[in-house]
Amino acid sequence: MPNLENLKKQAKQYLRWHRERYYPVAAEIRAALPRFQHLDDNQVFEANFKLSDAQELIARQLGSRDGRRSRQEPQP
């Protein structure tokens, strides 16, 4: 199970990459977040991308269909 501090740092890194228009991250955002799927790279970078979006991206990459679910349900 990933360390919570590392997940927080990873989410902040995605925010930085989005702000810096790091093109490989646009594909990851599109692949993981349904509201970005119809956008091209430039549109992804022009769209509002918040910390909660980055957290949802990470949750979905880790296998949670609904990023909010991972915060609400404790792991056994």
Summary of the structure (lengths in Angstrom):
residues: 76
radius of gyration: 12.4
end to end distance: 11.2
largest distance: 40.8
contacts: 176
relative contact order: 0.16
helix: 68%
strand: 0%
